[in-house]
Amino acid sequence: MLFEFLNPPFMQRALIAAVLVGITAPAIGIYLVQRRQALMGDGIGHIAMTGVGLGFLLSTSPVWMATAVAVAGAVTMELIRWYGHTRGDLALAMLFYGGMAGGVMLINLSDTGSNANLTSYLFGSLSTVSDSDVIAISVLAAFVVLVTVGLRRQLFAVSQDEEFARVCGLPVRVLNLLVAVTAAVTVTVAMRVVGLLLVSALMVVPVAAAQQITKSFKVTFVLSVVIGTAVTLTGTVTSYYQDVPPGATIVLLAIAVFVALTALAAPLARGRARASGTKEAECTLEVPPARRGADDVHV
């Protein structure tokens, strides 16, 4: 059957999660790219691992616990960025590595955790997405979409030029914290499908691919979400039929789209340049002689 992959309940849950991940990751990723913080998602992913470990140790939902820890870590990262000065990079490094090490230790100390659980959170797993995970991912994804779309003008202004945004009266630090928190929430949304180690790629690569052929922020935003959704769905279905890791498949597909659009960008740019030159020539030819004379007299 052509749509056989829709029959298993675990695939239905995985596809819902994949769509939500494909929408949310590029939606916040575009602001991180504008702020030159493309690797922020990677750092938050390391920190979220401690939350996953706490979830297993305390027998609570790893997704919600990871969300809480990731948000706390993201806020700490922003505070370090504001006040860390010369030793900020060292503090961030200890935060990232400590988060990953803490997560591994806590999972192994718990009664229900195992290396298999660890792998599924690090690299994603289709069969482990539960009904409760889908509910949690849906709620968190709604928050991400609400922030990234509802506050797009303010977030864009802060991402482009903080000083200008501050002069315009925007609460720059509050908006920076909101971006960090939203990025942390996105990491926990994506970890069941893509995995904590690869989620940063899904935030950045679709945006970078869209930027190859777009000029405006709005078009880039829409196209990056389309690309993100397409590669997550395609990667999820491919992993079902070929028995390959979903996270790795999704990221490799995103990189392939980036390469394809990069190759397409040069011919498109040349075509636009030729079209622009032709329009300018037509405008020059269409100016009536009487009009040119009148302008000359006026001058």
Phi and psi restraints in degrees (value plus and minus 20) as a CYANA .aco file:
   2 LEU   PHI     -86.0   -46.0
   2 LEU   PSI     -59.4   -19.4
   3 PHE   PHI    -129.3   -89.3
   3 PHE   PSI      19.0    59.0
   4 GLU   PHI     -81.1   -41.1
   4 GLU   PSI     -51.1   -11.1
   5 PHE   PHI     -85.6   -45.6
   5 PHE   PSI     -34.8     5.2
   6 LEU   PHI    -102.1   -62.1
   6 LEU   PSI     -30.9     9.1
   7 ASN   PHI     -95.8   -55.8
   7 ASN   PSI     -67.0   -27.0
   8 PRO   PHI     -84.7   -44.7
   8 PRO   PSI     113.9   153.9
   9 PRO   PHI     -78.6   -38.6
   9 PRO   PSI     -56.1   -16.1
  10 PHE   PHI     -86.5   -46.5
  10 PHE   PSI     -50.5   -10.5
  11 MET   PHI     -93.6   -53.6
  11 MET   PSI     -54.4   -14.4
  12 GLN   PHI     -81.7   -41.7
  12 GLN   PSI     -63.8   -23.8
  13 ARG   PHI     -86.4   -46.4
  13 ARG   PSI     -61.8   -21.8
  14 ALA   PHI     -84.1   -44.1
  14 ALA   PSI     -58.0   -18.0
  15 LEU   PHI     -89.3   -49.3
  15 LEU   PSI     -58.9   -18.9
  16 ILE   PHI     -81.5   -41.5
  16 ILE   PSI     -66.5   -26.5
  17 ALA   PHI     -82.7   -42.7
  17 ALA   PSI     -58.6   -18.6
  18 ALA   PHI     -83.5   -43.5
  18 ALA   PSI     -62.3   -22.3
  19 VAL   PHI     -82.4   -42.4
  19 VAL   PSI     -64.9   -24.9
  20 LEU   PHI     -84.1   -44.1
  20 LEU   PSI     -59.0   -19.0
  21 VAL   PHI     -86.6   -46.6
  21 VAL   PSI     -62.6   -22.6
  22 GLY   PHI     -82.6   -42.6
  22 GLY   PSI     -48.4    -8.4
  23 ILE   PHI    -102.2   -62.2
  23 ILE   PSI     -67.6   -27.6
  24 THR   PHI     -95.8   -55.8
  24 THR   PSI     -58.9   -18.9
  25 ALA   PHI     -81.6   -41.6
  25 ALA   PSI     -71.1   -31.1
  26 PRO   PHI     -88.9   -48.9
  26 PRO   PSI     -48.7    -8.7
  27 ALA   PHI     -81.4   -41.4
  27 ALA   PSI     -60.1   -20.1
  28 ILE   PHI    -109.9   -69.9
  28 ILE   PSI     -47.7    -7.7
  29 GLY   PHI     -81.1   -41.1
  29 GLY   PSI     -52.4   -12.4
  30 ILE   PHI     -83.9   -43.9
  30 ILE   PSI     -53.5   -13.5
  31 TYR   PHI     -94.8   -54.8
  31 TYR   PSI     -55.4   -15.4
  32 LEU   PHI     -86.1   -46.1
  32 LEU   PSI     -58.8   -18.8
  33 VAL   PHI     -84.8   -44.8
  33 VAL   PSI     -63.6   -23.6
  34 GLN   PHI     -81.8   -41.8
  34 GLN   PSI     -53.7   -13.7
  35 ARG   PHI    -106.1   -66.1
  35 ARG   PSI     -20.2    19.8
  36 ARG   PHI      39.7    79.7
  36 ARG   PSI      22.8    62.8
  37 GLN   PHI    -144.3  -104.3
  37 GLN   PSI      26.2    66.2
  38 ALA   PHI     -81.9   -41.9
  38 ALA   PSI     -47.5    -7.5
  39 LEU   PHI    -114.1   -74.1
  39 LEU   PSI     -12.8    27.2
  40 MET   PHI     -81.5   -41.5
  40 MET   PSI     -60.3   -20.3
  41 GLY   PHI     -81.3   -41.3
  41 GLY   PSI     -54.4   -14.4
  42 ASP   PHI     -85.0   -45.0
  42 ASP   PSI     -64.3   -24.3
  43 GLY   PHI     -84.0   -44.0
  43 GLY   PSI     -62.2   -22.2
  44 ILE   PHI     -84.4   -44.4
  44 ILE   PSI     -55.1   -15.1
  45 GLY   PHI     -81.2   -41.2
  45 GLY   PSI     -58.9   -18.9
  46 HIS   PHI     -82.9   -42.9
  46 HIS   PSI     -63.9   -23.9
  47 ILE   PHI     -86.7   -46.7
  47 ILE   PSI     -59.5   -19.5
  48 ALA   PHI     -81.8   -41.8
  48 ALA   PSI     -41.8    -1.8
  49 MET   PHI     -81.3   -41.3
  49 MET   PSI     -54.4   -14.4
  50 THR   PHI     -83.1   -43.1
  50 THR   PSI     -58.9   -18.9
  51 GLY   PHI     -83.7   -43.7
  51 GLY   PSI     -59.7   -19.7
  52 VAL   PHI     -81.9   -41.9
  52 VAL   PSI     -65.1   -25.1
  53 GLY   PHI     -82.1   -42.1
  53 GLY   PSI     -60.5   -20.5
  54 LEU   PHI     -83.3   -43.3
  54 LEU   PSI     -57.6   -17.6
  55 GLY   PHI     -80.1   -40.1
  55 GLY   PSI     -63.3   -23.3
  56 PHE   PHI     -90.2   -50.2
  56 PHE   PSI     -59.7   -19.7
  57 LEU   PHI     -86.1   -46.1
  57 LEU   PSI     -58.3   -18.3
  58 LEU   PHI    -115.4   -75.4
  58 LEU   PSI     -16.7    23.3
  59 SER   PHI      37.2    77.2
  59 SER   PSI      22.4    62.4
  60 THR   PHI    -139.1   -99.1
  60 THR   PSI    -199.8  -159.8
  61 SER   PHI     -87.4   -47.4
  61 SER   PSI      98.6   138.6
  62 PRO   PHI     -81.4   -41.4
  62 PRO   PSI     -51.2   -11.2
  63 VAL   PHI     -86.2   -46.2
  63 VAL   PSI     -68.6   -28.6
  64 TRP   PHI     -88.8   -48.8
  64 TRP   PSI     -58.4   -18.4
  65 MET   PHI     -86.9   -46.9
  65 MET   PSI     -60.1   -20.1
  66 ALA   PHI     -84.0   -44.0
  66 ALA   PSI     -56.0   -16.0
  67 THR   PHI     -82.2   -42.2
  67 THR   PSI     -66.1   -26.1
  68 ALA   PHI     -82.3   -42.3
  68 ALA   PSI     -65.9   -25.9
  69 VAL   PHI     -88.8   -48.8
  69 VAL   PSI     -60.2   -20.2
  70 ALA   PHI     -85.1   -45.1
  70 ALA   PSI     -60.2   -20.2
  71 VAL   PHI     -83.2   -43.2
  71 VAL   PSI     -65.2   -25.2
  72 ALA   PHI     -80.9   -40.9
  72 ALA   PSI     -61.4   -21.4
  73 GLY   PHI     -85.5   -45.5
  73 GLY   PSI     -60.1   -20.1
  74 ALA   PHI     -84.6   -44.6
  74 ALA   PSI     -61.0   -21.0
  75 VAL   PHI     -83.8   -43.8
  75 VAL   PSI     -60.9   -20.9
  76 THR   PHI     -82.6   -42.6
  76 THR   PSI     -60.0   -20.0
  77 MET   PHI     -81.1   -41.1
  77 MET   PSI     -61.5   -21.5
  78 GLU   PHI     -87.1   -47.1
  78 GLU   PSI     -59.6   -19.6
  79 LEU   PHI     -84.5   -44.5
  79 LEU   PSI     -58.8   -18.8
  80 ILE   PHI     -85.1   -45.1
  80 ILE   PSI     -58.7   -18.7
  81 ARG   PHI     -83.8   -43.8
  81 ARG   PSI     -55.9   -15.9
  82 TRP   PHI     -95.5   -55.5
  82 TRP   PSI     -62.9   -22.9
  83 TYR   PHI    -136.2   -96.2
  83 TYR   PSI     -23.0    17.0
  84 GLY   PHI     -90.8   -50.8
  84 GLY   PSI     -52.5   -12.5
  85 HIS   PHI      36.6    76.6
  85 HIS   PSI    -150.8  -110.8
  86 THR   PHI     -91.7   -51.7
  86 THR   PSI     -47.4    -7.4
  87 ARG   PHI    -117.2   -77.2
  87 ARG   PSI      -8.3    31.7
  88 GLY   PHI     -83.3   -43.3
  88 GLY   PSI     -59.8   -19.8
  89 ASP   PHI     -86.6   -46.6
  89 ASP   PSI     -55.4   -15.4
  90 LEU   PHI     -87.4   -47.4
  90 LEU   PSI     -61.4   -21.4
  91 ALA   PHI     -83.7   -43.7
  91 ALA   PSI     -61.6   -21.6
  92 LEU   PHI     -84.2   -44.2
  92 LEU   PSI     -61.1   -21.1
  93 ALA   PHI     -80.3   -40.3
  93 ALA   PSI     -65.1   -25.1
  94 MET   PHI     -84.8   -44.8
  94 MET   PSI     -56.4   -16.4
  95 LEU   PHI     -83.8   -43.8
  95 LEU   PSI     -66.1   -26.1
  96 PHE   PHI     -85.4   -45.4
  96 PHE   PSI     -71.6   -31.6
  97 TYR   PHI     -88.9   -48.9
  97 TYR   PSI     -56.4   -16.4
  98 GLY   PHI     -84.3   -44.3
  98 GLY   PSI     -57.5   -17.5
  99 GLY   PHI     -82.7   -42.7
  99 GLY   PSI     -64.2   -24.2
 100 MET   PHI     -87.4   -47.4
 100 MET   PSI     -66.4   -26.4
 101 ALA   PHI     -83.3   -43.3
 101 ALA   PSI     -60.1   -20.1
 102 GLY   PHI     -83.0   -43.0
 102 GLY   PSI     -59.3   -19.3
 103 GLY   PHI     -84.5   -44.5
 103 GLY   PSI     -64.2   -24.2
 104 VAL   PHI     -82.5   -42.5
 104 VAL   PSI     -63.6   -23.6
 105 MET   PHI     -84.1   -44.1
 105 MET   PSI     -65.9   -25.9
 106 LEU   PHI     -85.8   -45.8
 106 LEU   PSI     -58.5   -18.5
 107 ILE   PHI     -83.6   -43.6
 107 ILE   PSI     -60.5   -20.5
 108 ASN   PHI     -93.2   -53.2
 108 ASN   PSI     -44.5    -4.5
 109 LEU   PHI     -99.6   -59.6
 109 LEU   PSI     -40.7    -0.7
 110 SER   PHI     -97.2   -57.2
 110 SER   PSI     138.8   178.8
 111 ASP   PHI     -98.4   -58.4
 111 ASP   PSI     -47.5    -7.5
 112 THR   PHI    -121.5   -81.5
 112 THR   PSI     -32.5     7.5
 113 GLY   PHI    -103.4   -63.4
 113 GLY   PSI     138.3   178.3
 114 SER   PHI    -177.7  -137.7
 114 SER   PSI     153.2   193.2
 115 ASN   PHI     -83.4   -43.4
 115 ASN   PSI     -50.5   -10.5
 116 ALA   PHI     -85.2   -45.2
 116 ALA   PSI     -61.9   -21.9
 117 ASN   PHI     -81.1   -41.1
 117 ASN   PSI     -61.7   -21.7
 118 LEU   PHI     -81.3   -41.3
 118 LEU   PSI     -65.7   -25.7
 119 THR   PHI     -83.2   -43.2
 119 THR   PSI     -59.7   -19.7
 120 SER   PHI     -84.8   -44.8
 120 SER   PSI     -53.4   -13.4
 121 TYR   PHI    -101.9   -61.9
 121 TYR   PSI     -48.3    -8.3
 122 LEU   PHI     -96.7   -56.7
 122 LEU   PSI     -57.3   -17.3
 123 PHE   PHI    -143.2  -103.2
 123 PHE   PSI     -19.8    20.2
 124 GLY   PHI      67.1   107.1
 124 GLY   PSI     131.9   171.9
 125 SER   PHI    -177.4  -137.4
 125 SER   PSI     110.5   150.5
 126 LEU   PHI     -93.4   -53.4
 126 LEU   PSI     -61.8   -21.8
 127 SER   PHI     -94.0   -54.0
 127 SER   PSI     -33.8     6.2
 128 THR   PHI    -117.6   -77.6
 128 THR   PSI     -19.0    21.0
 129 VAL   PHI     -96.1   -56.1
 129 VAL   PSI      93.8   133.8
 130 SER   PHI    -117.3   -77.3
 130 SER   PSI     153.6   193.6
 131 ASP   PHI     -82.2   -42.2
 131 ASP   PSI     -60.3   -20.3
 132 SER   PHI     -85.9   -45.9
 132 SER   PSI     -53.9   -13.9
 133 ASP   PHI     -83.8   -43.8
 133 ASP   PSI     -62.6   -22.6
 134 VAL   PHI     -82.4   -42.4
 134 VAL   PSI     -61.5   -21.5
 135 ILE   PHI     -83.5   -43.5
 135 ILE   PSI     -66.2   -26.2
 136 ALA   PHI     -83.2   -43.2
 136 ALA   PSI     -64.4   -24.4
 137 ILE   PHI     -83.2   -43.2
 137 ILE   PSI     -59.4   -19.4
 138 SER   PHI     -84.0   -44.0
 138 SER   PSI     -64.7   -24.7
 139 VAL   PHI     -84.0   -44.0
 139 VAL   PSI     -66.2   -26.2
 140 LEU   PHI     -87.3   -47.3
 140 LEU   PSI     -58.2   -18.2
 141 ALA   PHI     -84.8   -44.8
 141 ALA   PSI     -58.0   -18.0
 142 ALA   PHI     -81.2   -41.2
 142 ALA   PSI     -59.4   -19.4
 143 PHE   PHI     -83.2   -43.2
 143 PHE   PSI     -65.1   -25.1
 144 VAL   PHI     -81.5   -41.5
 144 VAL   PSI     -66.6   -26.6
 145 VAL   PHI     -83.8   -43.8
 145 VAL   PSI     -61.4   -21.4
 146 LEU   PHI     -79.6   -39.6
 146 LEU   PSI     -62.6   -22.6
 147 VAL   PHI     -92.6   -52.6
 147 VAL   PSI     -69.8   -29.8
 148 THR   PHI     -90.0   -50.0
 148 THR   PSI     -49.3    -9.3
 149 VAL   PHI    -112.8   -72.8
 149 VAL   PSI     -64.3   -24.3
 150 GLY   PHI     -87.4   -47.4
 150 GLY   PSI     -52.2   -12.2
 151 LEU   PHI    -133.4   -93.4
 151 LEU   PSI       8.5    48.5
 152 ARG   PHI     -81.4   -41.4
 152 ARG   PSI     -58.5   -18.5
 153 ARG   PHI     -86.8   -46.8
 153 ARG   PSI     -65.5   -25.5
 154 GLN   PHI     -87.1   -47.1
 154 GLN   PSI     -63.3   -23.3
 155 LEU   PHI     -86.8   -46.8
 155 LEU   PSI     -56.7   -16.7
 156 PHE   PHI     -85.2   -45.2
 156 PHE   PSI     -62.3   -22.3
 157 ALA   PHI     -82.2   -42.2
 157 ALA   PSI     -64.2   -24.2
 158 VAL   PHI     -87.7   -47.7
 158 VAL   PSI     -57.6   -17.6
 159 SER   PHI     -88.9   -48.9
 159 SER   PSI     -52.5   -12.5
 160 GLN   PHI     -98.4   -58.4
 160 GLN   PSI     -68.4   -28.4
 161 ASP   PHI    -175.4  -135.4
 161 ASP   PSI      83.2   123.2
 162 GLU   PHI     -84.3   -44.3
 162 GLU   PSI     -58.6   -18.6
 163 GLU   PHI     -85.1   -45.1
 163 GLU   PSI     -63.1   -23.1
 164 PHE   PHI     -84.0   -44.0
 164 PHE   PSI     -61.9   -21.9
 165 ALA   PHI     -83.2   -43.2
 165 ALA   PSI     -57.8   -17.8
 166 ARG   PHI     -86.2   -46.2
 166 ARG   PSI     -60.9   -20.9
 167 VAL   PHI     -82.6   -42.6
 167 VAL   PSI     -54.8   -14.8
 168 CYS   PHI     -95.3   -55.3
 168 CYS   PSI     -23.5    16.5
 169 GLY   PHI      72.5   112.5
 169 GLY   PSI      -9.1    30.9
 170 LEU   PHI     -99.6   -59.6
 170 LEU   PSI     124.2   164.2
 171 PRO   PHI     -96.7   -56.7
 171 PRO   PSI      64.1   104.1
 172 VAL   PHI     -80.0   -40.0
 172 VAL   PSI     -66.6   -26.6
 173 ARG   PHI     -87.1   -47.1
 173 ARG   PSI     -56.6   -16.6
 174 VAL   PHI     -85.2   -45.2
 174 VAL   PSI     -63.1   -23.1
 175 LEU   PHI     -87.3   -47.3
 175 LEU   PSI     -56.9   -16.9
 176 ASN   PHI     -83.0   -43.0
 176 ASN   PSI     -62.4   -22.4
 177 LEU   PHI     -83.7   -43.7
 177 LEU   PSI     -57.7   -17.7
 178 LEU   PHI     -85.4   -45.4
 178 LEU   PSI     -59.7   -19.7
 179 VAL   PHI     -82.3   -42.3
 179 VAL   PSI     -64.3   -24.3
 180 ALA   PHI     -82.9   -42.9
 180 ALA   PSI     -64.5   -24.5
 181 VAL   PHI     -84.6   -44.6
 181 VAL   PSI     -62.1   -22.1
 182 THR   PHI     -85.0   -45.0
 182 THR   PSI     -58.0   -18.0
 183 ALA   PHI     -83.3   -43.3
 183 ALA   PSI     -60.3   -20.3
 184 ALA   PHI     -83.7   -43.7
 184 ALA   PSI     -62.6   -22.6
 185 VAL   PHI     -82.9   -42.9
 185 VAL   PSI     -59.8   -19.8
 186 THR   PHI     -83.3   -43.3
 186 THR   PSI     -58.8   -18.8
 187 VAL   PHI     -78.6   -38.6
 187 VAL   PSI     -64.7   -24.7
 188 THR   PHI     -92.2   -52.2
 188 THR   PSI     -47.7    -7.7
 189 VAL   PHI     -84.4   -44.4
 189 VAL   PSI     -61.0   -21.0
 190 ALA   PHI    -108.3   -68.3
 190 ALA   PSI     -34.2     5.8
 191 MET   PHI     -87.2   -47.2
 191 MET   PSI     -46.7    -6.7
 192 ARG   PHI     -95.1   -55.1
 192 ARG   PSI     -42.9    -2.9
 193 VAL   PHI    -121.6   -81.6
 193 VAL   PSI     -70.9   -30.9
 194 VAL   PHI    -115.2   -75.2
 194 VAL   PSI     -53.5   -13.5
 195 GLY   PHI      80.2   120.2
 195 GLY   PSI     130.8   170.8
 196 LEU   PHI     -85.7   -45.7
 196 LEU   PSI     -49.7    -9.7
 197 LEU   PHI    -100.5   -60.5
 197 LEU   PSI     -35.8     4.2
 198 LEU   PHI    -136.9   -96.9
 198 LEU   PSI     -23.6    16.4
 199 VAL   PHI     -83.6   -43.6
 199 VAL   PSI     -53.8   -13.8
 200 SER   PHI     -80.9   -40.9
 200 SER   PSI     -55.2   -15.2
 201 ALA   PHI     -83.5   -43.5
 201 ALA   PSI     -58.6   -18.6
 202 LEU   PHI     -92.6   -52.6
 202 LEU   PSI     -42.5    -2.5
 203 MET   PHI     -94.3   -54.3
 203 MET   PSI     -52.5   -12.5
 204 VAL   PHI    -123.2   -83.2
 204 VAL   PSI     -66.3   -26.3
 205 VAL   PHI     -83.2   -43.2
 205 VAL   PSI     -65.8   -25.8
 206 PRO   PHI     -79.8   -39.8
 206 PRO   PSI     -56.0   -16.0
 207 VAL   PHI     -86.6   -46.6
 207 VAL   PSI     -65.6   -25.6
 208 ALA   PHI     -82.4   -42.4
 208 ALA   PSI     -56.9   -16.9
 209 ALA   PHI     -85.9   -45.9
 209 ALA   PSI     -65.1   -25.1
 210 ALA   PHI     -83.5   -43.5
 210 ALA   PSI     -55.8   -15.8
 211 GLN   PHI     -84.9   -44.9
 211 GLN   PSI     -39.2     0.8
 212 GLN   PHI     -87.1   -47.1
 212 GLN   PSI     -48.1    -8.1
 213 ILE   PHI    -145.5  -105.5
 213 ILE   PSI     -15.1    24.9
 214 THR   PHI    -137.6   -97.6
 214 THR   PSI     141.1   181.1
 215 LYS   PHI    -137.8   -97.8
 215 LYS   PSI     -55.1   -15.1
 216 SER   PHI    -118.6   -78.6
 216 SER   PSI     136.3   176.3
 217 PHE   PHI     -83.8   -43.8
 217 PHE   PSI     -62.1   -22.1
 218 LYS   PHI     -81.9   -41.9
 218 LYS   PSI     -66.6   -26.6
 219 VAL   PHI     -86.5   -46.5
 219 VAL   PSI     -59.6   -19.6
 220 THR   PHI     -82.0   -42.0
 220 THR   PSI     -62.0   -22.0
 221 PHE   PHI     -79.9   -39.9
 221 PHE   PSI     -70.9   -30.9
 222 VAL   PHI     -84.2   -44.2
 222 VAL   PSI     -66.3   -26.3
 223 LEU   PHI     -86.1   -46.1
 223 LEU   PSI     -58.4   -18.4
 224 SER   PHI     -84.8   -44.8
 224 SER   PSI     -57.2   -17.2
 225 VAL   PHI     -86.9   -46.9
 225 VAL   PSI     -60.1   -20.1
 226 VAL   PHI     -82.2   -42.2
 226 VAL   PSI     -65.7   -25.7
 227 ILE   PHI     -82.9   -42.9
 227 ILE   PSI     -65.4   -25.4
 228 GLY   PHI     -79.4   -39.4
 228 GLY   PSI     -65.0   -25.0
 229 THR   PHI     -85.4   -45.4
 229 THR   PSI     -61.1   -21.1
 230 ALA   PHI     -83.8   -43.8
 230 ALA   PSI     -64.4   -24.4
 231 VAL   PHI     -94.1   -54.1
 231 VAL   PSI     -53.3   -13.3
 232 THR   PHI     -88.9   -48.9
 232 THR   PSI     -61.2   -21.2
 233 LEU   PHI     -86.3   -46.3
 233 LEU   PSI     -66.8   -26.8
 234 THR   PHI     -83.0   -43.0
 234 THR   PSI     -63.1   -23.1
 235 GLY   PHI     -85.3   -45.3
 235 GLY   PSI     -57.7   -17.7
 236 THR   PHI     -85.5   -45.5
 236 THR   PSI     -65.4   -25.4
 237 VAL   PHI     -86.0   -46.0
 237 VAL   PSI     -61.3   -21.3
 238 THR   PHI     -82.0   -42.0
 238 THR   PSI     -61.7   -21.7
 239 SER   PHI     -85.7   -45.7
 239 SER   PSI     -48.8    -8.8
 240 TYR   PHI     -88.8   -48.8
 240 TYR   PSI     -65.4   -25.4
 241 TYR   PHI    -100.0   -60.0
 241 TYR   PSI     -55.1   -15.1
 242 GLN   PHI    -120.7   -80.7
 242 GLN   PSI     -23.8    16.2
 243 ASP   PHI      35.6    75.6
 243 ASP   PSI      31.8    71.8
 244 VAL   PHI    -138.8   -98.8
 244 VAL   PSI     138.9   178.9
 245 PRO   PHI     -81.8   -41.8
 245 PRO   PSI     109.4   149.4
 246 PRO   PHI     -85.6   -45.6
 246 PRO   PSI     -61.7   -21.7
 247 GLY   PHI     -80.8   -40.8
 247 GLY   PSI     -69.0   -29.0
 248 ALA   PHI     -83.0   -43.0
 248 ALA   PSI     -60.3   -20.3
 249 THR   PHI     -82.6   -42.6
 249 THR   PSI     -64.4   -24.4
 250 ILE   PHI     -83.2   -43.2
 250 ILE   PSI     -65.2   -25.2
 251 VAL   PHI     -86.3   -46.3
 251 VAL   PSI     -61.4   -21.4
 252 LEU   PHI     -84.7   -44.7
 252 LEU   PSI     -57.2   -17.2
 253 LEU   PHI     -84.7   -44.7
 253 LEU   PSI     -60.9   -20.9
 254 ALA   PHI     -82.6   -42.6
 254 ALA   PSI     -61.6   -21.6
 255 ILE   PHI     -85.4   -45.4
 255 ILE   PSI     -58.3   -18.3
 256 ALA   PHI     -82.3   -42.3
 256 ALA   PSI     -60.0   -20.0
 257 VAL   PHI     -84.4   -44.4
 257 VAL   PSI     -60.6   -20.6
 258 PHE   PHI     -80.0   -40.0
 258 PHE   PSI     -65.7   -25.7
 259 VAL   PHI     -82.5   -42.5
 259 VAL   PSI     -63.2   -23.2
 260 ALA   PHI     -84.1   -44.1
 260 ALA   PSI     -64.1   -24.1
 261 LEU   PHI     -91.3   -51.3
 261 LEU   PSI     -50.6   -10.6
 262 THR   PHI     -85.0   -45.0
 262 THR   PSI     -61.8   -21.8
 263 ALA   PHI     -86.0   -46.0
 263 ALA   PSI     -51.3   -11.3
 264 LEU   PHI    -100.1   -60.1
 264 LEU   PSI     -40.8    -0.8
 265 ALA   PHI     -83.9   -43.9
 265 ALA   PSI     -61.9   -21.9
 266 ALA   PHI     -83.6   -43.6
 266 ALA   PSI     -69.7   -29.7
 267 PRO   PHI     -80.1   -40.1
 267 PRO   PSI     -57.4   -17.4
 268 LEU   PHI     -85.2   -45.2
 268 LEU   PSI     -60.0   -20.0
 269 ALA   PHI     -84.7   -44.7
 269 ALA   PSI     -61.0   -21.0
 270 ARG   PHI     -85.0   -45.0
 270 ARG   PSI     -59.7   -19.7
 271 GLY   PHI     -84.0   -44.0
 271 GLY   PSI     -60.0   -20.0
 272 ARG   PHI     -85.7   -45.7
 272 ARG   PSI     -59.3   -19.3
 273 ALA   PHI     -84.2   -44.2
 273 ALA   PSI     -62.7   -22.7
 274 ARG   PHI     -85.2   -45.2
 274 ARG   PSI     -62.6   -22.6
 275 ALA   PHI     -83.1   -43.1
 275 ALA   PSI     -60.0   -20.0
 276 SER   PHI     -84.6   -44.6
 276 SER   PSI     -61.8   -21.8
 277 GLY   PHI     -84.5   -44.5
 277 GLY   PSI     -59.4   -19.4
 278 THR   PHI     -85.2   -45.2
 278 THR   PSI     -61.9   -21.9
 279 LYS   PHI     -83.8   -43.8
 279 LYS   PSI     -59.8   -19.8
 280 GLU   PHI     -84.7   -44.7
 280 GLU   PSI     -59.6   -19.6
 281 ALA   PHI     -86.1   -46.1
 281 ALA   PSI     -60.3   -20.3
 282 GLU   PHI     -84.9   -44.9
 282 GLU   PSI     -60.0   -20.0
 283 CYS   PHI     -83.3   -43.3
 283 CYS   PSI     -57.8   -17.8
 284 THR   PHI     -87.1   -47.1
 284 THR   PSI     -60.7   -20.7
 285 LEU   PHI     -92.1   -52.1
 285 LEU   PSI     -47.2    -7.2
 286 GLU   PHI    -106.4   -66.4
 286 GLU   PSI     -25.8    14.2
 287 VAL   PHI     -90.7   -50.7
 287 VAL   PSI      99.6   139.6
 288 PRO   PHI     -84.2   -44.2
 288 PRO   PSI     124.6   164.6
 289 PRO   PHI     -76.9   -36.9
 289 PRO   PSI     -59.4   -19.4
 290 ALA   PHI     -82.2   -42.2
 290 ALA   PSI     -57.6   -17.6
 291 ARG   PHI     -85.5   -45.5
 291 ARG   PSI     -63.8   -23.8
 292 ARG   PHI     -82.4   -42.4
 292 ARG   PSI     -58.8   -18.8
 293 GLY   PHI     -85.0   -45.0
 293 GLY   PSI     -61.6   -21.6
 294 ALA   PHI     -83.0   -43.0
 294 ALA   PSI     -60.6   -20.6
 295 ASP   PHI     -84.4   -44.4
 295 ASP   PSI     -59.9   -19.9
 296 ASP   PHI     -84.1   -44.1
 296 ASP   PSI     -60.0   -20.0
 297 VAL   PHI     -86.5   -46.5
 297 VAL   PSI     -61.5   -21.5
 298 HIS   PHI     -81.1   -41.1
 298 HIS   PSI     -63.3   -23.3
